[in-house]
Amino acid sequence: MHSEIIMPQQFEERARVMKAMAHASRLMIIDELSRGERCVCDLQELVGYDMSTVSKHLAVLKKAGLVEDERRGKQVYYRLKVPCILNFFHCIESVVEANKR
């Protein structure tokens, strides 16, 4: 079996993305964005925090390359940049289920 050599920097990049997701509110945001783009106001209602807290969470996700945004008038809309992140969610759910047994 041929295996690709992974450089330490690639592990750092992976960890950076995983750290960006390592908060329940950010996971909720990613899950909500899996259903389509949302404005910050929709996400604020979902997570139940003030606008600045939600914006900080979104900035973390954006910096990690998980979401992208688009300004339309006074509103900013967010969407998943890489929808394949949902495959990772399915994998995590499998681990959670396996740990229940």
N, C-alpha and C positions, 0 to 999 in steps of 0.2 A: 504494500500500500504506500503510495506516494504522499508525503505530508509536507506542507509548506512550512518553512521556517518563519516563525513570528518573532519580530523584533520587540525588545522591551518597550519601545515607544508606542507600538500598536496596543500593547496591554494598557499603557497609560491612557491612550485615547478611549479604549473600551471602558476603563474605569471612570473616566470623565463623563461619558454618556450615562453610565449606570448611576453615578452619583447624582446627576441631574434628575433622574427619575426617582431617587430614593426619598420621596416624601409623599405621603398619602394624598395631599391636595394636588400635587403634580400628576400623580397617577390618575386621579379623577379627571383632571383636565385632559390628559391624553385620551382617556377612555371616551370622554364627551366629544372630543375632536374626531374620533374615529367615525362618528355619525355625520360629520360634515363641519364646515367652518362655523365659527361662533364669534360674536363680538365679545369684547371684554365684559360688558354688562351682563351677558348671559352666563359667562363663566363665574362672575362675581356671585351671582344668585346661586349657582350650583355649589360653590365651595363655601359660601357663607362668610367670606372675609371682606374687608374694605377694599376699595379699588386699588390702593397702592400695594397692598399685600399680594393681590392677584397679579398685578402688573409685575411685581418682583418674581413671582413664580414663573410667569410667562417669559420673563427675560432670561431666567436660568435655562428654561427649555429651548429658547431660541439660540442662546449662546452655544448650547450643546448640539445644535443642528436638528432638533427634533420637531420644531414648529417653525412656521414662517408667518409673517403678518402682512397685511395690506391696509393702508389707511383709505377710508372712504368718507369724505367730509370730516365730521368730528369723531367718527367711530373707527376703531381699529379692529379688524377681523383676523382671526388666527385659524390656521389649518395645519394638519400634520404635513411635515415636509417629506417624511419617509414612512408611508403607511405600513411598511413591513415590520415596524416596531410592534405591531399587534401580534405577530408570530411569537415574539418574545413574551408577550403577555400570556399567550396560550401555554407556553412552556412553563412559565412561573405558576400558572394555575394547576398544571400537572404536578408540579413539585408540592404545592399546597395540599392537593388531594392525596398524593402518595403519603404525605406525613400524617394524614388523618387515620391511616390504616394501622 
